[in-house]
Amino acid sequence: MYATVVSTKVKGKAELVILCEDEALKGPHCGFCTAARGSKGKAPQESVLARNTCGAKRGDRVQVSLAGHAELKAALILFIIPMLIFMSALILTSSLQLPLWQSFGVSLASLIITFLMIKAGLGEKTYYVIDQVAPQPKPLRHK
């Protein structure tokens, strides 16, 4: 998939706007624009953070890919770990023979704290990688 660099950040990262074009439909594609197009007719622009491995600058059109096992890692961090912490807190507070509503309250608080810690710890984490700067399309010349 292709994107345009909006800005470069410190630590080798860049903010990108994903380009959803008809040409992108011919290759590997995330399906974002197709799903978003459903009722509006035009997809909103998606902005993502990516590792800038090739030194792309603002305004460059780049080829972007997902790092290996990105979906699995994201699912583990965002779903599995918080659910395990919630269930552990629920079992622990139940073994202390607290009333059910107190056990649930403590477990819910631990879940909220877990999500806040994930957000604070992974604020700049990204699984997108800039593979290369794509060649700019040449303008058509009329004779």
Number of C-alpha atoms within 10 A of each C-alpha: 18 23 23 23 25 18 16 20 13 7 9 13 22 25 19 27 17 22 20 21 11 8 10 14 14 8 9 9 14 12 12 14 20 14 10 14 13 10 8 8 10 11 16 13 14 13 15 16 22 25 22 24 13 13 14 22 16 14 13 17 23 26 18 22 17 15 14 10 9 13 11 9 13 13 11 13 14 14 12 13 16 19 15 12 16 21 17 14 21 20 15 15 19 15 10 9 11 12 10 11 9 14 20 19 14 16 21 17 13 19 20 14 13 18 16 12 12 15 13 10 10 11 9 11 12 16 17 20 20 25 17 17 19 15 10 9 7 6 6 6 5 4 3
